[in-house]
């Protein structure tokens, strides 16, 4: 049961990070470089957490 929870959470986090990257592109289009950098850092952080959740799901496979 925990494995499925980690898999779903990993997919949601990796998918949610795409939102931050899209927002970063929107800020770059408006030439707001500081905001784009901050949002991009948040996106990288979210995708890193999603990667760790996916790793936990693989460990729970046993």
N, C-alpha and C positions, 0 to 999 in steps of 0.2 A: 504494500500500500504506500509506503514511504517513497518507493522508487518512482511511482507514478506522480506523486506530489512534486518530487524534485524535477522530473521531466517536464511537467506542465509549467512549473515555476521557471525553469531554464528557458523554455520557449517563449514565455511571456516577457522575461527580462531581455532576451536577445531581440525579440520583436519590438519591445518598448524602446530599446536603444536606437532603433531606426528612426523613431520619432525625434529624438534629440539630434541626430545627424541631419534630418530634414530641416529642423528648426535652425541649425547652424548654417545651412546653406541659405535659408531665408535671411538670416542676419547678415551674412556676407553679401547678399544681393542688395541689402540696404546700407552697405558699407559701415556696419557697426561691428568692427573687428574684435573689440574686447568682449562683447556679448557672445559673439560667435565662438571665441576661444573658450569662454567659460562653459557654454553649452556643449561644446565638443569634448571638453574634459569630463563633464557629467556623462555624456554618451559612452565614452571609453570606460568610465567606472562602472556603469550599468552593464555593459557587455562583458566586463571582467567578472562581475558577480554572476551573471548568467552562465559564463563558462565554468565557474566553480560549481554551480548547481548541477550542470550537466555532468561534471566529473563525479559528483556525489551520486547521481543517478546511476552512473556506470558501476560504482563501487557497490551499490545496493543490489545489483543484479544477481549476486551469488545466491 
